[in-house]
Amino acid sequence: MSRQSKTLVLCVLFTAAGVLYAQKSIKIDVDLVMVNVTVTDGGNKLITDLPRENFQLFEDKIEQEIRYFSSEAAPLSLGIVFDISHSMQNKIQLAREAAARFLETGTPEDEYLLVEFANRAELTENFTTDINKLRDRLALRPAKGATALYDAVYLGLAKVRAGQNPKKALLLITDGEDNHSRYSLGDIREFVRESDVQIYIIDLGRSFVSELAEMTGGHSYRGSVDDLEDICTKIALELKSQYVLGYASTNTVKDGKFRKLRVRVTPPTGMLKLNVRTRDGYFAAKN
């Protein structure tokens, strides 16, 4: 293949990578690592108008060339993991209403599924773009039983990974500690790192799983039922206000090892230090 032909092929591939985030129906085989990035100022206000030149991306402390950059909202595949255990009895109605309002913030291309958990985790509604189905399903079951939280997160991650949209997230709404799961927190940590799914948590009690959100570049909010509507609004806005960076790793060894990621953002002139959230790394492909 001539040099000109190779250049043309690369141009086509990287153009297709951009289309992937604009049109969910197109799938391509490009070996790019995609990284979702949230940027906020000191007052936790989202910063959404930065150019590519303000970003640096490092894999295992080695700077990588950013070959794809977007600040456009991308279609979302999201799983709601909803606690219906006994401890939620006095909170469940307000939690349902907050989840329903969260669904209303989406776009027609977004798809959602619902996992509910008490004594066990169960997929009660598979992926759908019809938010009325999820609203109806949320209203059906009373709060009772134990708290299989880790099993629910595991099931939610497993299902969301199969979503048709390139951007994937999990929203966990709970108030309690796990007391009835087959999986351990260690199992979940490992699976989270393999999944490339952002996790957001609304903790209405003492769930002790905020680290799962931090690992993925998501966020954990602790509050009361009175805070639910505001928290849901914040999460919905953040998911539609992220940057997406793509790069081809300079480490071409397919060893299956975990590689650490870090994103640095240079504040524009006149702005103080910015806060950056992204996933802490990914597992390389393995031969």
TORLO-438626 format. One record per residue (C-alpha): residue number from 1; y, x, z; residue in three letters. Coordinates in steps of 0.02 Angstrom, whole numbers, always signed. Layout:
REM TORLO-438626
   n     yy     xx     zz res
 NUM      Y      X      Z ALA
...
REM end
This chain:
REM TORLO-438626
   n     yy     xx     zz res
   1     +0     +0     +0 MET
   2   +171    +67    -47 SER
   3   +305   +101    +83 ARG
   4   +409    -43    +13 GLN
   5   +261   -162    +27 SER
   6   +229   -111   +207 LYS
   7   +410   -141   +251 THR
   8   +404   -314   +171 LEU
   9   +247   -359   +269 VAL
  10   +328   -307   +434 LEU
  11   +484   -409   +395 CYS
  12   +377   -562   +361 VAL
  13   +278   -539   +522 LEU
  14   +429   -521   +634 PHE
  15   +515   -668   +550 THR
  16   +359   -770   +586 ALA
  17   +365   -716   +768 ALA
  18   +536   -798   +781 GLY
  19   +473   -956   +696 VAL
  20   +333   -966   +824 LEU
  21   +460  -1011   +958 TYR
  22   +550  -1136   +848 ALA
  23   +400  -1225   +771 GLN
  24   +249  -1254   +879 LYS
  25   +136  -1291   +730 SER
  26   +140  -1113   +661 ILE
  27    +20   -984   +731 LYS
  28    +20   -802   +682 ILE
  29    -76   -646   +732 ASP
  30    +62   -527   +786 VAL
  31    +30   -404   +926 ASP
  32   +193   -437  +1017 LEU
  33   +210   -453  +1206 VAL
  34   +324   -601  +1243 MET
  35   +424   -601  +1404 VAL
  36   +525   -748  +1476 ASN
  37   +680   -690  +1571 VAL
  38   +795   -786  +1688 THR
  39   +967   -712  +1724 VAL
  40  +1082   -774  +1863 THR
  41  +1242   -714  +1944 ASP
  42  +1274   -685  +2129 GLY
  43  +1300   -872  +2156 GLY
  44  +1132   -912  +2074 ASN
  45  +1218   -983  +1920 LYS
  46  +1119   -965  +1760 LEU
  47  +1190   -842  +1633 ILE
  48  +1139   -898  +1460 THR
  49  +1254   -814  +1333 ASP
  50  +1208   -630  +1342 LEU
  51  +1172   -534  +1180 PRO
  52  +1016   -430  +1147 ARG
  53  +1114   -269  +1176 GLU
  54  +1130   -308  +1363 ASN
  55   +942   -304  +1390 PHE
  56   +823   -159  +1419 GLN
  57   +636   -184  +1439 LEU
  58   +515    -61  +1518 PHE
  59   +325    -56  +1520 GLU
  60   +254    +62  +1652 ASP
  61   +428   +141  +1663 LYS
  62   +434   +177  +1476 ILE
  63   +572    +89  +1382 GLU
  64   +514    -23  +1240 GLN
  65   +604    -78  +1082 GLU
  66   +650   -262  +1090 ILE
  67   +596   -329   +921 ARG
  68   +616   -514   +956 TYR
  69   +757   -596  +1053 PHE
  70   +801   -779  +1079 SER
  71   +904   -882  +1199 SER
  72   +859  -1048  +1117 GLU
  73   +762  -1179  +1215 ALA
  74   +579  -1175  +1164 ALA
  75   +453  -1318  +1171 PRO
  76   +358  -1319  +1335 LEU
  77   +178  -1350  +1389 SER
  78   +187  -1388  +1576 LEU
  79    +62  -1440  +1707 GLY
  80   +116  -1536  +1861 ILE
  81     +3  -1495  +2009 VAL
  82    +33  -1632  +2136 PHE
  83    -24  -1638  +2318 ASP
  84    -96  -1808  +2371 ILE
  85   -176  -1746  +2532 SER
  86   -152  -1838  +2699 HIS
  87     -6  -1727  +2753 SER
  88    +97  -1795  +2606 MET
  89    +84  -1975  +2667 GLN
  90   +265  -1993  +2723 ASN
  91   +334  -1894  +2576 LYS
  92   +231  -1946  +2429 ILE
  93   +339  -2086  +2361 GLN
  94   +496  -1979  +2352 LEU
  95   +393  -1836  +2279 ALA
  96   +328  -1953  +2144 ARG
  97   +504  -2010  +2102 GLU
  98   +565  -1830  +2091 ALA
  99   +420  -1782  +1976 ALA
 100   +460  -1932  +1865 ALA
 101   +643  -1880  +1853 ARG
 102   +587  -1703  +1808 PHE
 103   +487  -1772  +1663 LEU
 104   +641  -1863  +1598 GLU
 105   +732  -1697  +1572 THR
 106   +612  -1640  +1435 GLY
 107   +619  -1650  +1246 THR
 108   +503  -1744  +1127 PRO
 109   +410  -1582  +1086 GLU
 110   +368  -1546  +1268 ASP
 111   +194  -1591  +1329 GLU
 112   +133  -1619  +1506 TYR
 113    -27  -1635  +1604 LEU
 114    -61  -1689  +1783 LEU
 115   -178  -1612  +1912 VAL
 116   -189  -1701  +2080 GLU
 117   -274  -1629  +2232 PHE
 118   -335  -1677  +2405 ALA
 119   -517  -1641  +2451 ASN
 120   -537  -1577  +2274 ARG
 121   -431  -1541  +2122 ALA
 122   -442  -1660  +1975 GLU
 123   -363  -1668  +1803 LEU
 124   -299  -1848  +1804 THR
 125   -200  -1841  +1642 GLU
 126   -226  -1715  +1503 ASN
 127    -87  -1654  +1389 PHE
 128    +25  -1792  +1326 THR
 129   +203  -1811  +1263 THR
 130   +209  -1988  +1333 ASP
 131   +291  -1967  +1504 ILE
 132   +256  -2149  +1546 ASN
 133    +71  -2108  +1556 LYS
 134   +105  -1977  +1688 LEU
 135   +223  -2091  +1784 ARG
 136    +89  -2225  +1790 ASP
 137    -44  -2102  +1841 ARG
 138    +63  -2028  +1981 LEU
 139    +82  -2201  +2059 ALA
 140   -103  -2240  +2071 LEU
 141   -180  -2140  +2214 ARG
 142   -139  -2147  +2401 PRO
 143   -115  -1991  +2506 ALA
 144   -272  -1945  +2602 LYS
 145   -395  -1803  +2628 GLY
 146   -387  -1614  +2645 ALA
 147   -290  -1487  +2541 THR
 148   -383  -1396  +2401 ALA
 149   -223  -1308  +2346 LEU
 150   -297  -1148  +2272 TYR
 151   -425  -1246  +2172 ASP
 152   -285  -1354  +2103 ALA
 153   -180  -1205  +2049 VAL
 154   -332  -1127  +1967 TYR
 155   -372  -1288  +1872 LEU
 156   -191  -1310  +1822 GLY
 157   -179  -1133  +1753 LEU
 158   -343  -1150  +1659 ALA
 159   -285  -1310  +1574 LYS
 160   -105  -1257  +1538 VAL
 161   -165  -1100  +1449 ARG
 162   -237  -1214  +1315 ALA
 163    -69  -1297  +1282 GLY
 164     -6  -1298  +1102 GLN
 165   +170  -1235  +1141 ASN
 166   +203  -1048  +1159 PRO
 167   +299  -1069  +1323 LYS
 168   +190  -1123  +1469 LYS
 169   +230  -1166  +1650 ALA
 170   +159  -1245  +1806 LEU
 171   +255  -1351  +1933 LEU
 172   +170  -1361  +2102 LEU
 173   +228  -1494  +2226 ILE
 174   +148  -1476  +2398 THR
 175   +182  -1473  +2584 ASP
 176    +31  -1390  +2658 GLY
 177    -82  -1239  +2678 GLU
 178   -246  -1232  +2586 ASP
 179   -394  -1287  +2692 ASN
 180   -525  -1347  +2568 HIS
 181   -539  -1233  +2415 SER
 182   -683  -1136  +2339 ARG
 183   -561  -1008  +2269 TYR
 184   -467   -886  +2380 SER
 185   -286   -832  +2367 LEU
 186   -349   -665  +2299 GLY
 187   -441   -756  +2159 ASP
 188   -283   -851  +2115 ILE
 189   -175   -694  +2112 ARG
 190   -292   -614  +1985 GLU
 191   -299   -770  +1877 PHE
 192   -109   -789  +1882 VAL
 193    -87   -614  +1811 ARG
 194   -209   -652  +1671 GLU
 195   -130   -819  +1624 SER
 196    +49   -785  +1563 ASP
 197   +105   -950  +1641 VAL
 198   +265   -964  +1741 GLN
 199   +243  -1049  +1909 ILE
 200   +374  -1152  +2000 TYR
 201   +341  -1216  +2174 ILE
 202   +422  -1354  +2275 ILE
 203   +364  -1319  +2453 ASP
 204   +394  -1465  +2569 LEU
 205   +306  -1382  +2716 GLY
 206   +213  -1218  +2740 ARG
 207   +112  -1181  +2584 SER
 208   +126   -989  +2591 PHE
 209   +106   -968  +2403 VAL
 210   +283   -917  +2352 SER
 211   +218   -748  +2294 GLU
 212   +128   -834  +2150 LEU
 213   +294   -892  +2081 ALA
 214   +373   -720  +2103 GLU
 215   +231   -636  +2007 MET
 216   +263   -744  +1855 THR
 217   +453   -741  +1849 GLY
 218   +460   -920  +1913 GLY
 219   +533   -973  +2079 HIS
 220   +482  -1055  +2243 SER
 221   +596  -1181  +2327 TYR
 222   +572  -1233  +2508 ARG
 223   +657  -1394  +2559 GLY
 224   +641  -1571  +2624 SER
 225   +614  -1731  +2527 VAL
 226   +803  -1752  +2525 ASP
 227   +814  -1594  +2417 ASP
 228   +685  -1647  +2289 LEU
 229   +798  -1717  +2155 GLU
 230   +914  -1566  +2158 ASP
 231   +768  -1443  +2153 ILE
 232   +685  -1532  +2006 CYS
 233   +849  -1527  +1910 THR
 234   +867  -1340  +1942 LYS
 235   +691  -1303  +1883 ILE
 236   +708  -1409  +1726 ALA
 237   +873  -1325  +1681 LEU
 238   +803  -1151  +1708 GLU
 239   +652  -1181  +1598 LEU
 240   +769  -1227  +1455 LYS
 241   +892  -1084  +1488 SER
 242   +784   -928  +1479 GLN
 243   +788   -781  +1361 TYR
 244   +631   -731  +1268 VAL
 245   +603   -547  +1230 LEU
 246   +464   -482  +1119 GLY
 247   +403   -304  +1095 TYR
 248   +258   -206  +1025 ALA
 249   +196    -91  +1163 SER
 250   +206    +95  +1132 THR
 251    +41   +106  +1226 ASN
 252    -85    +58  +1092 THR
 253   -240    +93  +1198 VAL
 254   -340    -68  +1219 LYS
 255   -406    -29  +1393 ASP
 256   -384   -199  +1477 GLY
 257   -278   -122  +1615 LYS
 258   -130   -204  +1702 PHE
 259    +39   -145  +1639 ARG
 260   +197   -167  +1742 LYS
 261   +351   -244  +1665 LEU
 262   +533   -228  +1713 ARG
 263   +687   -298  +1629 VAL
 264   +860   -226  +1660 ARG
 265  +1018   -320  +1612 VAL
 266  +1188   -239  +1595 THR
 267  +1325   -358  +1655 PRO
 268  +1465   -393  +1532 PRO
 269  +1636   -319  +1568 THR
 270  +1715   -399  +1720 GLY
 271  +1554   -472  +1788 MET
 272  +1467   -407  +1944 LEU
 273  +1282   -366  +1959 LYS
 274  +1162   -493  +1885 LEU
 275   +993   -549  +1953 ASN
 276   +842   -544  +1837 VAL
 277   +676   -633  +1855 ARG
 278   +525   -606  +1744 THR
 279   +337   -585  +1763 ARG
 280   +282   -424  +1847 ASP
 281   +163   -371  +1709 GLY
 282    +16   -415  +1597 TYR
 283   -160   -359  +1557 PHE
 284   -179   -262  +1396 ALA
 285   -307   -313  +1267 ALA
 286   -479   -236  +1284 LYS
 287   -599   -176  +1150 ASN
REM end
